[in-house]
Amino acid sequence: MDIRREDLVRNLRRAGWQRKIQEIKDFWRVFRESRASLFGLIIFSTIVVMALFAPYIAPYDPYERTGKPLEPPSWKHPLGTNDLGQDILSELIYGASVSLTIGVVSAVTAVMIGVIMGTVAGYKGGLVDEVLMRIVDLFMVMPNLLLVIFLTMVFRGTWLGTQMFLVLIIAMAITSWPTVARVVRSMILSLKERPFVESARAVGASDRYIILKYLLPSTAPLILAETLLRTASNMIIEASLSFLGLGDATKKSWGVMLHYAFSRQALVLGMWSWVIPPGLMISLSVLSLLLVGQALEVYVNPVLRR
């Protein structure tokens, strides 16, 4: 019996690895067939490189005065300077790291919470599923942007008020996880009845083992797609809050750049180079994430693939 049990476990593991390899091949084929998604991947990769190597790419320190206030574009300052004499191009490059960090960290945090809640609800079912889904429904009926603004104002009155960078991440994570939880729950409900899960139960695999070794790896493309979509959504929310003056004014994100550009009458002064570049970078970042996420969604959804 022990030999048969070991053989069954070994065969299950081999089948699991073969399934993972085939899933990777199928994913790359779907991704390769979409030129728009490849274009989005190139754009997003470029923005990530710009964010990671900002200290080496930016011509100046964006927090230091390197010219006269409101200089027009020139060879020394390709996008001109702001009202404090700081180089706008350097602000734009450094802003990539701030905007991406807030978007990515808040999205990853939200996805982690959503995956845990959705997996537990879908796998356990019954009363646990009912209670967790009612909590999800409670959060989903609230408008995300208004809830983030409310949480931001609440956190301002606490010790976190001096750490608005962290406040934005927490507020957006709290409002983003319910959608992820519901999507993951639906996936878990369909996966837990599959033959390979039943086979794992038959050989005595624990719930924890089944979830970690079979269910979560099978939902990886969906989780990655949700992470990209949440990142794009949270970047827009961060830019909106910063534009309204509710962001972290000490960090030069693209939203903060737009806030100061409009508050300092950049359009009236004809400083288009202070307004258009950060808005364009926000649009390109969100567009690239949506294009890559679209390919992942096509891979996860067989109906869209057909």
N, C-alpha and C positions, 0 to 999 in steps of 0.2 A: 504493500500500500504506500509506503514511504517513497519507493522508487517511482511509482505511478504519479504520486503527488509532485515530486520533483520534476518529472517530465512535463506534467501539465503546466507547472509554473514556468519552466524554461520555454515551452512552446508559446505561452502567453506573452512572455517578454519578447521573444523573437517576433511574434506577430505585431506587438506594439511598436517595435523599432521599424519594421517594414511599413507599417501604416504611417508612421511619422515621416519616413523618407518619401513615401508617395504623396503625402500632403504637401511637403515642401516643393516637390516637382510640380504638382498641380497649381500651387500658389504662384510659383514663378512663371508658369505658362500663362495664367490669367493676367498677371502683372505685365508680362512682356508684350501681350497683345494690345495693351492699352497705351497708346502714345501719350495721351494726356496725363496718365498716371506717372509715366517715366519723366515727362516734363516737370510735373509737380515734385517728383523726387529730386531732380537736379536742382530746382530752385530752392527747395527746403534744405538740401545738403549744403548749398552755397551759403545760405543764411546761418546755418549751424556753424560752419567753418568761420564765418565772419564773427560770430558771437564768441567762439572759443579762442580765436587769435586776435581779438580786438586790441589788446595792448601792443601788438606787433604791427597791426594793419593801420590803426588810426594814426594820422600824422601828428596829433597833439593830444594832450590831456584835456578831456572835455570839461573838466572842472576848473581849469586855469584860463586866465585871460591871455589870449595870444594875439589880439589885434584890437582895432578900434571898434566901438559898438556899431552894430548894424552896417557892417561893410558889405558891399555887393560881392557876388562871386568873382573870384580872381584865381590866378595860378597859385598863390599862397593859401587861399581859402576857397576851394572849388565850389562850396555852397554858401560862402559868406560867413558872417559871424552874427551872433544873437545880440540882444540888447546889453549884455555884459561883456561883449568882446570875445566870447568863447566860440571855438570853431564848430560850425553846425555839422560838417561831415564827421568829425570825431564823435559828436553827440549821437549821430545816426548809427555809427558803427557800434559804439558802446551800448546804445539802446537795444540792440539786438539781443545781447546777453541778458539784460534786465527783463525785457518783454517775454523772451523765450523761457527764462527761468521761472517766472511767475506762472506762465501758461502750462509748462510741462510739470512742475512740481505740484501745482494744484490739481492738474488732471490725473497724475499718477496716484496722488492721495485719494482722490474721489473714486478712481477705478479700483483701488485696493479695498476701500470700504464697500463699494458696490459689489465686487466679486465675492467678498466674504458673505455679505447679506444675501445676495442672490443664490449663491451655492448652497448655503444652509437652508434657505427657504425651499429651493427646488428639490434638494436631496431628501430633506426630512419630511416635507409635506405636512398635511394635517393642520393642527393648531399652530405649530411653529410657522408654517407658511402663511397662514391667515393673519397672524399678528404682525409679522414682518412686512407683508404686503400692505396692510393698513397704514403702517408707518410710512412706507414708500408713497402711498397715495396722498398722505397728509402733506408731504414735502412737494409732490408734483403739482398740486393745485395752486401753489404759490408762484407768482412770477419771479423768475430767477434774478433778474437785474434789480428789482425792487427789494427782494430779500437780501441780496448782497449789500445793497446800500444800507438797509436797516441794520444788518450785522456789523457793517463797517462803522456806523455811527455808535452802535452799542459798545464795540470794542474800543472805540476812541476814549471812552470814559474809564477804561481799566488800565492796568499796568502795560497792556499791549499797545496802548495808544501811541507810544513812542517808537513802536516797531510796525509801521504801517505796511511794510513789505511782507511781514509775516501775517498780518491781519488780512490782507488781500488773499493770500494763499489759503488761509483757514476758511474765510467766508466763501470763496468760490468752491472749495472742496466740499463744504457742507451742502451747498446747493446743487452740486453736479452729480453726486453719487446715486440718487434714486433711479435715474434713467438707466444707468449701468446695471443696477441691481435687477431691474425688471427684465432687461435683455438677457443677462446671464442666467436668471432663473428659468426663462423659457428654453434656453439652450440645455440647461442641466436636466429639465423635465424630459426632453426628447432623448438625451444621451443615456440616462440612467436605466432605460429599458432596453438598450442595445444588447446584442448577444455577448459581446466581449465583456460587458459589465456583469452580466449574469454568470458568465464563465468564471470571472474573478470571485464572485460571491460563492460559487459552487466549491471552489478550492479553499475557502475559508479566509479570503482576503478581508481585512478590516475596512470599515467605512473610510477612515483616514487614508488608507493605502489606495483605495479605489478613486477617491477624490483627487489626490495628489498625483497619482500615476496615470490615470485614465481620463477623468473628466476634465480637469483643468488644462492639461496639454491639448485636448481636443478643442477647447474653447479659446486657445491662444490667439488665433487670427482674429476672432471676434473681439477679444479683450484689447488687442493692439489697435484694431479699427476704432473702438470706443475711446481709447486713449488719445488717438490723433484727433478725433472729432471734438472731444472735450478740451484738448489743448487749443484748437482753433476757436472754440466758443469762449474759453476763458481769456484768451488774448484779446478778443473783441470787448469782453466785459472789463478787463483791466484798462484798455485804452479809453473806454467810455467813462469809467470812474475817474481816471487820471485827468481826462479832458474836463470833467466837471469839478475838478479840484479836490476829489476825495481819495486820490491815490497817494503814493509816497513821493512827496516833492523832492526828497533828498536823492532819489535815484532817477537817472536820466533815461527813462523808458520812452518809447515812441509816443505813448499817450501823454506823458508829461511834457514832451517837446511841443505837441500840438496845443496843450493847455497854455503854455507860456507864449507860444506864437500868437494865439488869438487874444490873450489878455494884454499883450504888448502891441496890439494893432498891426501885426505883420502884413495883413492884406492891405490895409490902408496905406502902409508905407511901401507897398510893392515888393515885399520880401517873400516872393513865391517859393524861393528855395528853402525857406524855413517851414513852409506849410506842406508842400506837395511831397517831398521825399519821405517824411515819417508816415504820412497817410498811405503812400504807395507801398512802403515796406510792410505795413500792417495788412494791406490788401493782398500782397503777394504771399505773405506767410500763411494767411488763412486759406487762400486759394490753393496753395501747394499742399497743405494738409488735407484739404477736402478732396483733392484729386488722388492723393495716395490712399486716403481712407475709402474712396470710391472703389478702387481696385480690390481692397480687402473685403469690402461689402459684397462685391460681385463674387469673390471666391467663397465667402461664407454662405451666400444665398444661391442655391442651385437654380432657382427660378430666374434670377437676374443673369446667371451665367448662360442659360439657354436663350 
